[in-house]
Amino acid sequence: MLPFIIAFVFMLALGKKLMVPDRWLVVLSVVLLLCYLTTSLSAIPVLITLFVAAPFLIPIRYSDKTHALFGLCVVLPLVGELIY
């Protein structure tokens, strides 16, 4: 449960730093929560992906593509873990 809480807080903090809309953060939070609770997925790949991508996302926070890249950093590790 601790890795999930850490990933959740880091995702929300980075999302606020990148000025991701609140609705987008809620949707990504619900996706992460549902994947964590309904399957045996770990939140650690999401945390690692966001931690590695943060230095690249913060300088482009005013770009149009930042929100999409942030969403991909959350969803792709979950999909990859589901497939693998």
Backbone hydrogen bonds, N-H to C=O, Kabsch-Sander energy under -0.5 kcal/mol:
donor,donor_aa,acceptor,acceptor_aa,energy
5,I,1,M,-2.1
6,I,2,L,-2.5
7,A,3,P,-2.5
8,F,4,F,-2.7
9,V,5,I,-2.6
10,F,6,I,-2.5
11,M,7,A,-2.4
12,L,8,F,-2.3
13,A,9,V,-2.6
14,L,10,F,-2.6
15,G,11,M,-2.3
16,K,12,L,-2.2
17,K,13,A,-2.2
18,L,14,L,-2.2
19,M,16,K,-0.9
20,V,15,G,-2.9
25,L,21,P,-2.0
26,V,22,D,-2.4
27,V,23,R,-2.4
28,L,24,W,-2.4
29,S,25,L,-2.3
30,V,26,V,-2.5
31,V,27,V,-2.4
32,L,28,L,-2.4
33,L,29,S,-2.6
34,L,30,V,-3.0
35,C,31,V,-2.4
36,Y,32,L,-2.0
37,L,33,L,-2.6
38,T,34,L,-2.7
39,T,35,C,-1.1
41,L,35,C,-0.8
47,L,43,A,-2.0
48,I,44,I,-2.7
49,T,45,P,-2.4
50,L,46,V,-2.5
51,F,47,L,-2.4
52,V,48,I,-2.4
53,A,49,T,-2.3
54,A,50,L,-1.7
56,F,53,A,-1.0
57,L,53,A,-2.2
58,I,54,A,-2.4
61,R,58,I,-1.4
63,S,60,I,-2.0
66,T,63,S,-0.7
69,L,65,K,-2.4
70,F,66,T,-2.4
71,G,67,H,-2.2
72,L,68,A,-2.3
73,C,69,L,-2.0
74,V,70,F,-0.9
74,V,71,G,-0.5
75,V,71,G,-2.8
76,L,72,L,-2.3
78,L,74,V,-0.8
79,V,75,V,-2.5
80,G,76,L,-2.9
81,E,77,P,-2.0
82,L,78,L,-2.0
83,I,79,V,-2.5
84,Y,80,G,-2.4
